[in-house]
Amino acid sequence: MSKLSIDELKAKAKELRTLIIDTTVWAGSGHYGGALSSADILTALYFRFLNIDPANPDWDDRDRFILSKGHSGIGFIPCLHLRGYFPVDELKNFNHFMSPFGMHPDCKKVKGCDASTGSLGHGLPMGVGMALGAKVLKKDFKTVVLLGDGECNEGSNYEAMMAASHYKLTNLIAIVDRNGFMIDGPTETVMGLEPFADKWEAFGWTVYECDGHNMQELCDTLDKAWANDTGKPVAIIAKTVKGKGVSFLEGDVRSHYGAFDSAQAEQAKQDIANM
Amino acid sequence: MAEKTITGTSWNVYDANTMSAREIYGRVMRELAKTNDKIVGVTADLEKSTNIGIFGKDFPDRMFNVGIAEQNLFGVAAGLAKVGLIPFASTFAVFAALRGAEQVRTDICYQNLPVKIIGTHGGISFGQAGSTHHCTEDIAIMKSFPNMTVIVPADGFETGKAVEACLDIPGPVYIRVGRGFEPPFHKDHNFDFEIGKGQLVKDGTDVTIITCGIGVLQSVNAAKELQEVDGISVRVINIHTIKPIDKEIILKAVKETRRIVTVEEHNIIGGLGDSVAAVIAESGKGCAFTKLGLNDEFAVVGYPEDLYAHYKLDSSGIADSIRAIMGKEFEADEDWSDEV
């Protein structure tokens, strides 16, 4: 697949957001707020950056992606469908009996998923293992881990951050979906993360900050991360809006998880079309 | 000397009489790594204490020390396995089973990855360190994780065999060893070892001891004493694999001796004894039954040999308990007045 242009990526991200709404309806409920905040990041990765082959999901040399914020499966799994891993019909059974797709992605069942996640603070340690493994195997694939910001309360992340810089894992990219909210409220109210970039820097990472909804800026930042010549692992703090694209969800803590009635789903899709 | 053939590799056998289980583990791993380039090592600042450093010295590019960070240890091991490697992850049993338990369960067992976890200093083998470093819960925890195989070798020789045999298991394996100063049970490496298959180490007709780890040598010594002093014929079974458990050898002992005693360096709740009890209960057959181990308590401080004596896990303590159970009979009658 050729890499999509910025305009094509923007259109694809809208398509993904619309599918997140549909999938939430099919599933009955979902963590749509964090899925919508990471939609542009996922689109950029899957349609421009990750070296993957949906026809050969277990290809040894593929880039690896870990959705450490596993509750955003309702954004990630539709994205895998759009990228060609499985037909849309399979999404219609999301969350239902014996579906391969539950709230949190299971890599034994979801084609194209490189790690099972859901419990927070697990993705970065596994990403460190994959990046170390690439070195042992003398392969040049990248490992990308997408974390939630609230997730960065978990201490295991800091263990992994230390190890990543100690082992100079320039093949590892951490992206934080900095939407500013966790279940109980704003991150800075519940458990402050700031100065957040300083924390990553202090742990020996190269840190880039960008607007996680500005496709051009996002791609420029990912270009730098991919070309990494800093000798350190790269962290991207992508500033995002929880529920991005849906007027009645944007920036509202209540957008973390829930269900849509048909009128809300229609309104949400209309909002996304007007983005 | 016959060479190991379980995985088709061969290695020189190390002298378990002069070397601890930990030292043998590191050396066997190093030998296996010479022909299997997928083997990597991970530890959390216990390269020396767990002896995985013996492998690391020869294979520095395949050995990763993540510092004192056990959650990361098992997450990293999972990541290494996800890209096709076979990680041996080594730390003290207590940190594997408790500090890193969620990573072991969710990252390793849920994804069914071939991570081989070596928990050293298991049980009360590091007695003087106190309860923060004892681990009498690991068997219970590890066996409750789906996909996990749990092995408690009797000594260094058996540890070497388990380390090699575990490569044939496609999923995760937990091997629990002691601190390394325990006397060996086996005289050499010339014995059969098959994961999931119990070993009859001494035959007997009056009572059967089912045990693992340090309990094997102590139980055999107790059996000798009981034969000589009391005329009691004791069968001893080494169940080195707690999961999957060898039901056949247990039920044969139930049928033939009608008295079962389990001996383990673990809380009597959740360990080998409970696994054996379940096999017996599910069979619908009855027998006299006693579990020996730590009686749902944190152990006191002391050198291991003193603790084994205190908790009646040495040969004379086991012999005393056997004498007591000899007075208990399996009752096939309908009289419940003395039970309920």
Interface residues (C-beta under 8 A of the other chain):
Chain A: D60 R64 D106 C107 K108 D114 A115 S116 G118 S119 G121 H122 L124 P125 M126 G127 V128 G129 M130 A131 L132 G133 A134 K135 V136 L137 K139 T143 G155 S156 E159 A160 M162 A163 H166 Y167
Chain B: V40 D61 R62 F64 V66 G67 A69 Q71 N72 F74 G75 V76 A77 A78 G79 L80 A81 K82 V83 G84 L85 P87 E102 Q103 T106 D107 Y110 Q111 N112
